[in-house]
Amino acid sequence: MNYFNYQGNELYCEDVPVARIAEEVGTPLYVYSASTIERHYRVFSEAFSEVDHLVCFSAKSNSNLAVLKLLGSMGAGADIVSGGELYRALQAGIPPDRIVFSGVGKRDDEIRYALDTGILMFNIESSEELQSVQGIAREMDLKAPIAVRVNPDVDPKTHPYISTGLEKNKFGVPVTEALTLYRQAADMPNLDVVGIDCHIGSQLTSVHPFGEAVRRIMDLVGRLEAEGISVRYVDVGGGLGIVYNNESPPLPSTYAETILEAVGGGERTLIFEPGRVIVGNAGVLVARVLYNKKGATKNFVIVDAAMNDLIRPSLYDAYQEIKPVTKTDREAIVVDVVGPVCESADFLARDHLLPRLGSGELLAVMSAGAYGFPMASQYNSRPRCAEVMVRDSRFEVVRDRETYQDLIRGERFFEG
Ligand SMILES: *Cc1c(COP(=O)(O)O)cnc(C)c1O
């Protein structure tokens, strides 16, 4: 359920015609629906209302300050994977005691920053990281709250680039090694063992891998408790999938049933790190048609958005639905929607059936609210596009379109 719908022939975001935003702000441009983000957050969080829980929104899925602020004001925390994301979360007013820090490669300065801030916990992903955190916490004369990220070796049955809980992935540590790490951590004076964590992948469309992963980490919790190591937080990560095309991902309520059954009661606080399911269908990328071009075997619609604005189709071969911003009854033809970037991988859609759209007409790439703008680059020296947030009949630019000056910010001539 989201708030991008046609009224008559016009695509609206909430009560604002998308075309009106594009006229005022220009293209390409991301448009987010505040009501959709709120709705998705609420449905997710309410699915767990019977238990003590904290929803730490995955900041990497959409790190715009306006998005973080909106979620933070509803009670969300943040799952961060860098010092930069910590900075953003704090700037957006998310309290540090609602922030968890994941990621396999935390630098010393990032660890120090997070300790200084007083985050809820570090999700530790290796033995060397455990030593680092202990060392830095000792220097700072405080105790670092930690969880170990367990790699439960469960197949999430999703795209290989977004699987994270298989033995061969770089994330987390295997169950047996986790046991060793916990024993070591329990003996380290500047660590406070507070939790356990896993995150097995993204865009999961079945609940079974979640259930299996949680059963495996709860089994480990049992073994830890038998040794006198107790955990307060069970962080089950994110990964719940959304509808891009014809997937049928589980409802948050079904997901909740699976997780709660696998956790099996107890007084612990559950932590979730959803990203995509909160913001994925709360945003679209709006582009304008530049040219139509007939190749030898294909019809190309060349638009002003490109892989530097939205890389999911190129990187994951991901399908994203494309809709004309103004519906037309012109005949539909099979097209590739491509951008101006000089790479053959620069496409937003391949072999899509779309009504013929002429130069100057607008289209919307749907389901672009997660892993859209945060993955944008300036490749081909294309300034990154604007982002707009809509609520009801109002809209505001929440990130300015970059300028040519922004492109060279910080650069200087070599004086050699
Ligand atoms: C990316 C990521 C998430 C969010 O995944 P979604 O599929 O967007 O819900 C959560 N936790 C960690 C550790 C991640 O790396």
The ligand as an SDF file (V2000), in Angstrom:
LIG
                    3D

 15 15  0  0  0  0  0  0  0  0999 V2000
   21.4240   -3.5770    4.4090 C   0  0  0  0  0  0  0  0  0  0  0  0
   21.2400   -4.0540    5.8010 C   0  0  0  0  0  0  0  0  0  0  0  0
   19.9750   -4.0630    6.3840 C   0  0  0  0  0  0  0  0  0  0  0  0
   18.7200   -3.6490    5.6550 C   0  0  0  0  0  0  0  0  0  0  0  0
   18.2990   -4.5920    4.7260 O   0  0  0  0  0  0  0  0  0  0  0  0
   16.8880   -4.4210    3.9910 P   0  0  0  0  0  0  0  0  0  0  0  0
   16.8350   -5.5530    3.0570 O   0  0  0  0  0  0  0  0  0  0  0  0
   16.8840   -3.1080    3.3130 O   0  0  0  0  0  0  0  0  0  0  0  0
   15.8280   -4.5080    5.0480 O   0  0  0  0  0  0  0  0  0  0  0  0
   19.8770   -4.4530    7.7160 C   0  0  0  0  0  0  0  0  0  0  0  0
   20.9740   -4.8450    8.4160 N   0  0  0  0  0  0  0  0  0  0  0  0
   22.2000   -4.8620    7.8780 C   0  0  0  0  0  0  0  0  0  0  0  0
   23.3450   -5.2920    8.6980 C   0  0  0  0  0  0  0  0  0  0  0  0
   22.3750   -4.4760    6.5540 C   0  0  0  0  0  0  0  0  0  0  0  0
   23.5990   -4.5200    6.0230 O   0  0  0  0  0  0  0  0  0  0  0  0
  1  2  1  0
  2  3  1  0
  2 14  2  0
  3  4  1  0
  3 10  2  0
  4  5  1  0
  5  6  1  0
  6  7  2  0
  6  8  1  0
  6  9  1  0
 10 11  1  0
 11 12  2  0
 12 13  1  0
 12 14  1  0
 14 15  1  0
M  END
$$$$
